[in-house]
Structures are given as structure tokens and as C-alpha cells.
Amino acid sequence: MAPAPQAAAVASPEAADRLLRAAVRHSAGRVAALLACAAAAAAAAVALPAVLGRTLDLLLAGDPQAQRWLLLAAALIGAGAALDATTAWLGGTTGARSTAWVRRRCVGRLLATEPRHGAGFSAGDLGTRLTVNAADTGTAPVTCATGVASLLTPVGGLVGLFLIDVWTAAAFLLGVPLLILLLRAFARGTAATVGAYQEVQGRIAGRLVEALAGARTVAAAGTAARERARILAPLTELDAEGRQTWRLYGRAVARTGVLMPLLATVVLAVGGLRLADGHLTVGALLAASRYAVLAGGVGAVTGALSALVRSRTAARRTAALLDLPAVPHGTRALPPDGPGTLELCRVGVRRDGLLLLHDVDLVVPGGTTTAVVGRSGAGKSLLAAVAGRLTDPDEGVVLLDGVPLHTLEPGRLRREVGYAFERPALFGGTVEEALAFGAHRPPAAELRAAAGAADAHGFVTRLPHGYTTPLADAPMSGGEAQRLGLARCFAHAGRLLILDDATSSLDTVTERRVSRALTRQVRPGTRLVVAHRVSSAARADLVVWLDGGRVRAVAPHAELWRDPAYRAAFADAPEPGAHAEKGEER
């Protein structure tokens, strides 16, 4: 398999356009209704000047039909107001629906890719992409519909001018090329500035999240002022890009704001001359003046163009999440009575061009407990990730009971392979929900039994509401959180359990009790334990000794312990030897 790509800051313009088109298709029905309402409102606005002009001529002539035309004008005004209100409502709901769809797709892809791919984005940057940028992307369907409809009014105004008098229309057309050049320059300048602004937003958010995560360290070091300065340092860039955006927008609005009244004045002047020559009636001149204003509404396209540029720029940032490769899965199932035999066949893993695991050939017999040991950087956690398919190897294959992991149906894989980590993330509103989090929800009795096996039942029952205590009201030490993570793993135990340094925050006595329970109280199966303590390795049936990404030896701990190099792998362990255990919960 190919090495993992680096997380791209932005996707290609083509990828952004594909996302925007998909968002429009997703809300096609609502977009069509929105376009229809906006088009109908534009039609009413275009028809109104002609009706008003005709009404004025009839009134001046004393024709009794003027009253009927007055009622028609009132109806057009009322219809326009109702259609504008409907357009605003459809725009709001469609934008919210499209934004939710974009966010669901991005979050789904983040969760469907390997964890290491998502880790290429900082938490703050991800938050910005999924909130501000996704919201800007989600407005694209509405902007497209209203933008198309907004062109109907000026085009209709121009057509109306031609129908009334070709000379008034010709006078207006003199300024159209200049208007097109203004809009084109605005779109080009805005795209670069908006992109830079959004990138700086993500940087500030990333620094803020980093500082909040390390708030205790910052407080202990007394560097709050320095951190504040670091977080806010990009504000000068943000200010510059924001000012440039508004400068470009203001310049475009000002120029079109000057050009359009000038064109309308020219149209009125030409219309006045045509009136004096008897080629236009007073009502026709009134209609021509109104159509000149409508045709001048091309300048209002600046706002729609600005919104579309912002949506497209934001789509490049959100589409970068969709470019992350999803983990492919098969549809196979594991043998129903398999013992949980794990095999790694010539497995190699690369990161940034470096081979971190080299030709790993390993068989972990079903039903055994195997410890993985080695110095820091030897590849222990990477081996654990490959063993349960949290990441795929770049070379070789991993099998569970003879079935390649990549061919398994994902739900069955996650029911049979469980993980416990050094720093478990606890999800759910209550302690019980945190324990139940997984591919299926075990019964309450099994959750409590798992908590007992992880030596967590005692401190949970001392919480204000026991297992129903909200997680936010359950302050826990690192060891207590780790025990809940173990309990969750035990409750969902399948044929293979992988413990990646999952007992590092436990004191030695608790760690011994948990290890004993793992073999006696948890569903029988295979255990792969990343171990840093000599005691953990000593209790395992087999030890896999990793050194520099290679398997140096596989044997019982007692046999390996005779090798000084093996003993040196535990030089930084919490205890000095296999029989002199000490430690305390952090």
C-alpha cells in the first residue's frame, strides 16, 4: 500500500467545485424552489415599471381603465413582497441544510480515514474548517440560485429599455464593458485575500486549542502573557487580510455605485430628448427610468459574487478533509470458533519515507497473552495499531484466524478486536454511557462486571450518582480514567484485545489485579499488550522484543531476561526489576 499522504492545507479548485456542485445537487429540490421564487420576484419587478408607465398614461388621458391598471400594479407589488419573504425563508433553510450536509460528509470522512491522516490537521484548524468554512461552503447553493435570479432583474430591465426605445438601451450599453471589467477584477482580488484570511483564522484557532489543552503547564510555568501573545500574533495578518477584503469590496461597490447612476442619468437624458421629439410618452419615460435603475442592478451582483468567491475559497479548505483516503473494507466474516490467532506476514510500515517496521513476521497464538517490549521508538505502538487495523501496513498482510484484516466487514472487525489506550477518550453523557461506547451496547450487568475486572467499580460507586454520574461531574485521576478505558475494552472484549500501554497510570498493585482479571474474568481470547514494565512482560506467555522496528526475538520473558540487551530495554521502566515492583498512580 502507498504511504500516507500529508494533510493538504487546501484542496484543488477542481475538488472545491465538485463539492459545491454536490452540495447543489443534494438540495436540488429546494434550490429549484428558491430559484423559481426568486425568478418570479424578478419577473414581478420587471413587469412593474411597464404597468406603472401604462397606468400613468391612462391617468393623464382620463381613461377609466386606469383603475384596473392601478390594481394590477398593487398586485405586482404585493406579489413581489411575498415572493421576497418566501425566498428569504427558503434561503435560510436551504443554507442550514447544505451546511449540515457538508459537515456530516467531512466528519464522516475524518472518522473513516486512518487516525494518523486526521492527525495531520490541528484540532483548532479542524474546528475552523468544520464550523466557519463549512458554513461558508453551505451557502453556495443559495448563492448560486439567488445569484442567477439577481441577473434576471438587470437583464429584464435592459430588455425593457429596448422594447420602450432602442436609443435609451444603447445609451445604457455604453457602460456595460466597464462594469464587466470591474466585476472581473473584484473576483480575482477577493479570492486570494479571502483564502489568506481563512488560513489565518485556522492558525489562531489551532494555537488557542493547543494552549487550552496545556493550560496547567502554562499556569505552572507562568507564561500566560507569552502564550496570549503567541496565540494573537497572527491578528496583524488577519487584520491586514480583512482590511484588504473590505477595501476591494468597497472599491468595487463605490465604482459601480458611481457608474450606475451615471448610466441612469444618461438614459434619462436620452429619454427626455426622445420625449421632447414626441417619440416617447410620459409613461414610457417613467418606465424607461425605472428600467434603467433595474438594469443598473448589475452592480448588486457584486455582493452575490463576493459570497460565491467566499464559498469557493472555503470549499477548498473543507474539500481537503474529503480528500483524505477512506479505509477500504471487505465483507468477509471470521470463522465462528476461531481462537484469535494473529499473524503478521512480512509487515512493513513507512512514515515520511522512513521504514519504521521492517519485515515483521510474527505469529501470536490464539488464547495467549503476548507482551510487546522495546525501547522508546522501537515501534511498539505502531505494531499494536497494525495488529488491530488502526493503520494499514505499506507492505505485507495481517491475518486474524487466517482472514486478512482488510477483507473483513468493519462492524465484525470492531466487535472482535478491542483496544485500550494509555490516554483513553471517554465519550457519553454519563459514566455508564462511556463504558457502553462501542460497536454494540452490552447489558448493564456486563458493564459493571467489566468495571470490577478493571478495578474501577469501587471509585465509580463513590461518585455522586454512581454509574449515572455525568462525566462532567466525575473528576478522575489519570489512573481512574485509564481504568474506565480498560473497563470499556473488557466490556466489548472479542477474540483479540490490544492494550497499548493501557496500564501505565496504574500503581503496581492495581496493575497486578487488572492483569489477573484480564486472564480470569474477561472473555477468553488473545491479548497483545504493549508493555513498559518488567512485571507486565513477566506475566505474559510470550514476549515480542522489538528493536529498531525489527523483531529481535520472540520467547518467554524468563528466557529473554538472561540477555543484558533485553534487560536494558527496561532501563526507563518504573520498577528496577521483575521482583522489585513499585509505582504510584499518577
VEXKOL-548161 format. One record per residue (C-alpha): y, z, x. Coordinates in steps of 0.1 Angstrom, whole numbers, padded with zeros to 4 digits, always signed. Each point is the difference from the previous one (the first is absolute). Layout:
residues N
YZX;...
END
This chain:
residues 586
+0000+0000+0000;+0036-0007+0011;+0021+0028+0014;+0024+0017-0024;+0034-0016-0003;+0031+0019+0006;+0020+0010-0031;+0027-0027-0004;+0035+0012-0009;+0005-0028-0024;-0022-0028-0014;+0008-0037+0002;+0024-0016-0024;-0030-0019-0015;-0018+0033-0006;+0031+0015-0017;+0003-0031-0022;-0037+0003-0010;+0005+0036-0010;+0031-0009-0021;-0018-0028-0017;-0029+0023-0008;+0024+0026-0014;+0015-0026-0023;-0035-0011-0011;-0010+0036-0007;+0029+0004-0024;-0001-0036-0012;+0002+0008-0037;+0029+0024+0003;+0018-0023+0024;-0004-0029-0025;+0014+0022-0028;+0028+0011+0023;+0009-0035+0009;-0001-0011-0036;+0024+0028-0011;+0023-0007+0030;-0001-0037-0007;+0007+0005-0037;+0030+0023+0009;+0012-0027+0024;-0003-0026-0028;+0020+0022-0024;+0027+0004+0027;+0001-0038+0006;+0001-0008-0037;+0028+0025-0007;+0030-0019+0016;-0008-0032-0020;-0003+0020-0032;+0033+0019+0007;+0018-0033+0009;-0013-0016-0032;+0011+0030-0020;+0035-0001+0014;+0004-0037-0008;-0011+0007-0036;+0023+0029-0004;+0030-0020+0013;-0009-0028-0024;-0004+0025-0029;-0036-0012-0006;-0020+0024-0023;-0031-0004+0022;+0017+0021+0027;-0014+0032-0016;-0035-0013+0004;+0006-0007+0037;+0015+0035+0004;-0032+0015-0013;-0020-0022+0024;+0021+0012+0029;-0005+0037-0010;-0037-0007-0003;-0001-0014+0035;+0019+0030+0014;-0024+0024-0017;-0031-0019+0011;+0013-0001+0036;+0005+0038+0000;-0035+0006-0015;-0016-0023+0025;+0018+0016+0029;-0012+0034-0011;-0036-0013-0003;+0003-0017+0034;+0011+0033+0016;-0029+0019-0016;-0026-0026+0010;+0015-0001+0035;-0003+0038+0005;-0036+0002-0013;-0011-0031+0019;+0015+0012+0032;-0017+0034-0003;-0033-0017-0008;+0002-0023+0029;+0010+0028+0024;-0030+0021-0011;-0023-0031+0005;+0014-0005+0036;-0005+0037+0008;-0035+0000-0013;-0010-0030+0020;+0016+0014+0032;-0016+0034-0004;-0033-0015-0009;+0000-0021+0032;+0010+0030+0021;-0030+0019-0014;-0023-0030+0003;+0007-0007+0037;-0013+0020+0029;+0020+0033+0005;+0011-0012+0034;+0018-0030-0014;+0021+0021-0024;+0008+0023+0029;+0020-0028+0016;+0028+0009-0024;+0018+0033+0002;-0001+0022-0032;+0037-0003-0005;+0000-0038+0004;-0029-0003-0025;+0019+0022-0024;+0030-0024+0002;-0021-0031-0004;-0018+0015-0031;+0032+0012-0017;+0032-0018+0008;-0015-0032+0013;-0026-0002-0028;+0027+0006-0026;+0021-0029+0015;-0031-0022+0001;-0008+0009-0036;+0034-0013-0012;-0008-0035+0011;-0016-0012-0034;+0031+0012-0019;+0024-0014+0026;-0017-0034-0002;+0000-0001-0038;+0036+0011-0003;+0011-0021+0029;-0014-0031-0016;+0016+0009-0033;+0033+0007+0017;+0001-0036+0012;-0003-0012-0036;+0035+0013-0009;+0020-0018+0027;-0021-0031-0004;+0005+0001-0037;+0037+0006+0006;+0002-0031+0022;-0019-0021-0025;+0024+0012-0027;+0029-0011+0022;-0015-0035+0003;-0006-0002-0038;+0036+0010-0007;+0017-0020+0027;-0014-0016+0031;+0033+0005+0019;-0001+0038-0004;-0035+0000+0012;+0009-0022+0030;+0028+0025+0009;-0025+0029+0000;-0026-0019+0021;+0025-0003+0029;-0007+0036+0010;-0037+0001-0005;-0010-0011+0036;+0021+0027+0015;-0016+0026-0024;-0035-0011+0012;+0010+0004+0036;+0013+0035-0007;-0032+0011-0017;-0022-0015+0027;+0019+0018+0028;-0002+0033-0020;-0038-0003-0005;-0006-0006+0037;+0022+0028+0013;-0013+0025-0026;-0037-0004+0008;+0003+0011+0036;+0023+0029-0008;-0021+0013-0029;-0032-0002+0022;+0016+0020+0027;+0013+0026-0025;-0034+0005-0014;-0016+0004+0034;+0025+0027+0010;-0007+0018-0033;-0037+0001+0009;+0008+0013+0035;+0021+0029-0014;-0027+0009-0025;-0027+0000+0027;+0020+0023+0022;+0007+0024-0029;-0037+0002-0009;-0009+0007+0036;+0025+0028+0002;-0011+0015-0033;-0037-0001+0012;+0010+0019+0031;+0025+0023-0016;-0016+0032+0015;+0001-0015+0035;+0036-0011-0004;+0010+0035-0012;-0020+0017+0028;+0016-0022+0026;+0035+0005-0014;+0006-0038+0000;+0011-0004-0037;+0034-0015+0010;-0016-0024+0025;-0025-0011-0027;+0027-0005-0025;+0019-0022+0024;-0032-0020+0008;-0008-0005-0037;+0035-0011-0008;+0007-0020+0031;-0008-0034-0017;+0026+0008-0027;+0026-0019+0021;-0023-0031-0002;-0005+0006-0037;+0037+0002-0005;+0006-0032+0020;-0026-0020-0019;+0011+0014-0034;+0036-0008+0007;-0010-0035+0011;-0020-0005-0032;+0029+0010-0022;+0025-0020+0022;-0021-0031-0005;-0003+0007-0037;+0037+0008-0004;+0010-0031+0019;-0022-0022-0022;+0013+0016-0032;+0036-0003+0012;-0003-0036+0009;-0018-0010-0032;+0024+0022-0019;+0029-0020+0014;-0017-0034-0003;-0011+0004-0036;+0034+0009-0016;+0016-0029+0020;-0026-0024-0014;+0006+0014-0035;+0038-0004+0005;-0006-0036+0011;-0021-0007-0031;+0027+0015-0022;+0026-0021+0016;-0020-0032-0004;-0008+0011-0036;+0037+0006-0007;+0009-0035+0012;-0028-0014-0021;+0013+0020-0030;+0035-0014+0005;-0014-0035+0001;-0018+0006-0033;-0035-0003+0015;-0008+0037-0008;+0006+0022-0030;+0012+0036+0003;-0035+0012-0009;-0016-0023+0026;+0024+0014+0027;-0010+0035-0010;-0037-0009+0003;+0007-0017+0033;+0017+0031+0014;-0030+0021-0011;-0025-0024+0015;+0020+0000+0033;-0005+0038+0000;-0037-0003-0007;-0004-0027+0026;+0018+0022+0024;-0028+0026-0006;-0018-0017+0029;+0017+0026+0021;-0018+0027-0019;-0032-0014+0015;+0011+0018+0032;-0013+0033-0015;-0033-0015-0010;-0004-0017+0034;+0008+0033+0017;-0027+0018-0020;-0025-0028+0007;+0007+0002+0038;-0005+0038-0001;-0033-0004-0019;-0013-0026+0024;+0010+0020+0030;-0017+0031-0015;-0031-0020-0008;-0004-0008+0037;-0003+0038+0006;-0023+0007-0029;-0022-0031+0006;-0006+0013+0035;-0022+0027-0016;-0019-0026-0019;-0007-0019+0032;-0021+0030+0012;-0036-0011+0000;-0022+0015-0027;-0033+0014+0010;-0027-0024-0012;-0030+0015-0019;-0034-0012-0011;-0021+0008-0031;-0031+0015+0016;-0014+0034-0007;-0018+0024+0023;-0037+0007-0003;-0004+0028-0026;-0021+0023+0022;+0015-0008+0034;+0002+0030+0024;+0035-0010+0012;-0009-0016+0033;+0032-0012+0018;-0001-0029+0025;+0027-0014+0021;-0010-0033+0016;+0020-0012+0030;+0032+0013-0016;+0033-0007+0017;+0035+0009-0012;+0033-0013+0014;+0035+0013-0005;+0030-0019+0014;-0023-0021+0022;-0018+0031+0014;-0037+0005-0005;-0002+0036-0011;-0037+0000-0010;-0024-0020+0023;-0034-0013-0012;-0009+0031-0019;-0037+0000-0008;-0009+0031-0019;-0026+0012-0026;+0007+0032-0019;-0033+0010-0016;+0002+0007-0037;+0002+0037-0010;+0012+0012+0034;+0032+0015+0012;+0015-0019+0029;+0031+0012+0020;+0023-0025+0017;+0017+0015+0030;+0022-0012+0029;+0033+0005+0016;+0032-0008-0019;+0004-0038-0003;-0038-0006+0004;-0001-0017-0035;-0015+0028-0021;+0022-0004-0031;-0002-0038+0003;-0038+0002+0000;+0002+0022-0031;+0023-0024-0017;-0023-0030+0007;-0031+0020-0011;+0013+0004-0035;+0020-0032-0002;+0035+0013+0001;+0004-0028+0025;-0021-0030+0009;-0012-0007+0035;+0012-0031+0017;-0035-0006+0014;-0034+0010-0012;-0011+0015-0033;-0005+0034-0016;-0030+0007-0023;-0009+0028-0024;-0037+0001-0009;-0003-0036+0013;+0029-0014-0021;+0032-0012+0018;+0029+0021-0013;+0023-0031-0005;-0025-0014-0026;+0000+0032-0022;+0018+0003-0033;+0030+0022+0007;-0007+0026-0027;-0036+0005+0012;+0012+0002+0036;+0025+0028-0008;-0025+0019-0021;-0025+0001+0029;+0023+0005+0030;+0023+0030+0000;+0027+0011+0024;+0017+0032+0010;+0030-0001+0024;+0019+0023+0023;+0031-0001-0022;-0012-0007-0035;+0024-0014-0026;-0004+0018-0033;+0007-0020-0032;+0002+0013-0035;+0020+0025-0021;-0023+0030+0005;-0024+0012+0026;-0029-0010-0022;+0014-0036-0004;+0003-0001+0038;-0037+0008+0004;-0010-0025-0026;+0020-0028+0015;-0024-0028+0009;-0021-0030-0013;-0014+0022-0028;+0008+0035-0014;-0027+0026+0006;-0005+0028-0026;+0020+0031+0004;-0031+0020+0011;-0006-0024+0028;+0036+0002+0011;-0002+0038+0003;-0033-0002+0018;+0015-0024+0025;+0030+0023+0004;-0025+0028+0007;-0018-0021+0026;+0033-0007+0017;+0009+0037+0000;+0030-0009-0023;-0011+0018-0032;+0013+0034+0012;+0036-0010+0007;+0002-0023-0030;-0010+0028-0024;+0028+0021+0014;+0026-0026-0009;+0022+0008-0031;-0021-0022-0024;-0031-0006+0021;-0012-0036-0001;+0026-0009-0026;+0029+0010+0024;+0024-0029+0005;-0002-0012+0036;+0038+0004+0003;-0005+0038-0007;-0029+0004+0024;+0014+0004+0035;-0029-0004+0025;-0005+0004+0037;-0014-0029+0020;-0035+0015-0001;+0001+0005-0038;+0012-0036-0006;-0028-0012+0023;-0026+0020-0020;+0012-0016-0032;-0004-0034+0016;-0035+0010+0011;-0008+0012-0036;+0012-0033-0014;-0023-0018+0024;-0029+0022-0008;+0005-0004-0038;-0002-0038+0004;-0027+0000+0026;-0021-0031+0002;-0027-0010+0025;+0025-0001+0029;+0027+0026+0007;+0025-0006+0029;+0020+0030+0012;+0028-0012+0022;+0011+0033+0018;+0000+0015-0035;-0006+0036+0012;+0026+0001+0028;+0022+0025-0019;-0028+0024-0009;-0007+0032+0019;-0034+0000+0017;-0017+0023-0025;+0012-0022-0030;-0010-0031+0019;-0035+0013+0005;-0003+0009-0037;+0012-0034-0010;-0024-0017+0024;-0029+0020-0014;+0010-0008-0036;+0002-0037+0009;-0037-0001+0009;-0012+0024-0028;+0023-0003-0030;+0014-0035+0000;-0020-0030-0012;-0025-0010+0027;+0011-0030+0020;+0012-0012+0034;+0029+0018+0017;+0022-0016+0026;+0023+0027+0015;+0029-0007+0024;-0001+0032+0021;+0023+0016+0025;-0017+0034+0001;-0031+0006+0020;-0014+0021-0029;+0002-0030-0023;-0019-0022+0024;-0026+0027+0007;-0009+0002-0037;-0005-0038-0004;-0034-0017+0002;+0014-0027+0023;+0032-0005+0020;+0017-0034+0005;+0020+0003+0032;+0028-0025+0002;+0018-0007+0032;+0028-0026+0002;-0011-0017-0033;-0036-0003+0011;-0031+0020-0010;-0009+0018+0032;-0030+0018-0014;-0017+0011-0032;-0021+0031+0003;-0002+0036-0012;+0028+0023+0011;-0022+0022+0022;-0012-0030+0020;+0035-0014+0005;+0014+0034+0009;-0017-0002+0034;+0024-0028+0009;+0033+0013+0015;+0019-0031-0013;-0012+0008-0035;+0012+0036+0003;+0033-0013+0013;+0005-0018-0033;+0005+0034-0016;+0025+0012+0025;+0027+0002-0027;-0022+0015-0027;+0011+0032-0017;-0030+0019+0015;-0012+0002+0036;-0037-0005-0007;-0027-0005-0025;-0007+0037-0004;+0035+0014+0005;+0017-0011-0031;+0035+0011-0010;+0028-0014-0020;+0024+0007-0027;+0012-0018-0031;+0033-0018+0004;
END
